[in-house]
């Protein structure tokens, strides 16, 4: 089953968009080089909102304590193993779906 999160046109290139998933799950969508990526909108360090962080290349920096995550994989650069949760998505046409 798939859950529609947003449309690709809602996200500007190089920016993020915070959306609600099933059961109120907060998800941050990123658009980089025309591709869409998704992480849970929670830094594993202390719960900071990744969607409010600075994006540079394929990295997002948590605004609370500066932890950095690869937007494609969720891998943490500062503390390997303390990764952000990657959300599996599909893009069909202009629609972005969370794969459940």
C-alpha positions in Angstrom: 0.0 0.0 0.0 1.2 3.5 -0.7 0.5 6.8 1.1 0.6 10.0 -0.8 2.8 12.6 0.8 3.1 15.5 -1.7 3.6 16.4 -5.3 7.1 17.0 -6.8 6.1 20.5 -7.8 5.7 21.5 -4.1 9.4 21.2 -3.4 12.0 23.6 -4.8 15.3 22.3 -6.1 17.8 22.2 -3.2 15.1 22.7 -0.6 13.0 20.6 1.8 9.4 20.2 2.6 8.0 18.8 5.8 4.9 16.6 5.4 2.7 14.3 7.5 2.8 10.6 6.8 0.6 7.8 8.2 -0.2 7.9 11.9 1.1 11.5 12.1 4.7 10.5 11.2 6.6 13.7 10.3 8.7 13.3 7.1 11.0 15.7 5.4 11.3 15.5 1.6 14.4 16.8 -0.1 14.8 17.7 -3.8 18.4 17.4 -5.1 19.3 17.4 -8.8 15.7 16.6 -9.6 15.5 13.6 -7.4 13.4 13.3 -4.2 14.6 11.8 -1.0 12.9 11.3 2.4 14.0 11.1 6.0 12.0 11.1 9.2 12.0 14.7 10.4 13.8 13.8 13.7 17.5 14.0 14.4 18.5 10.9 16.3 20.7 13.0 18.6 18.1 15.0 20.5 15.1 15.1 18.2 15.9 18.3 16.3 13.8 19.1 13.1 16.0 18.0 10.2 13.6 19.8 7.8 14.6 23.1 9.3 18.3 22.4 8.7 20.7 23.9 6.2 21.1 21.8 3.0 24.4 21.8 1.2 25.0 19.4 -1.7 23.5 16.1 -0.4 23.9 16.9 3.3 21.4 18.4 5.8 22.7 19.9 9.1 20.4 19.6 12.2 19.7 23.2 13.4 20.0 22.2 17.0 23.5 20.8 17.4 25.0 20.6 13.9 24.9 16.9 13.3 25.0 16.2 9.5 23.1 13.6 7.5 23.3 12.3 4.0 19.8 13.1 2.6 20.0 10.1 0.3 20.7 7.5 3.0 20.3 9.1 6.4 23.9 8.2 7.3 25.3 10.5 10.0 28.7 12.1 9.1 29.5 13.2 12.7 28.6 10.1 14.6 28.6 7.0 12.3 25.9 4.6 13.2 23.6 7.3 14.7 21.7 7.6 11.4 18.5 9.4 10.6 15.6 7.1 9.6 15.4 6.9 5.8 11.8 6.7 4.5 11.2 4.6 1.4 9.3 6.6 -1.3 8.2 6.2 -4.8 7.6 9.0 -7.3 4.9 8.2 -9.8 4.3 11.1 -12.3 4.1 14.2 -10.1 3.0 12.3 -7.0 5.3 11.3 -4.1 4.2 8.2 -2.2 5.5 6.6 1.0 5.9 2.9 0.5 4.3 1.0 3.4 
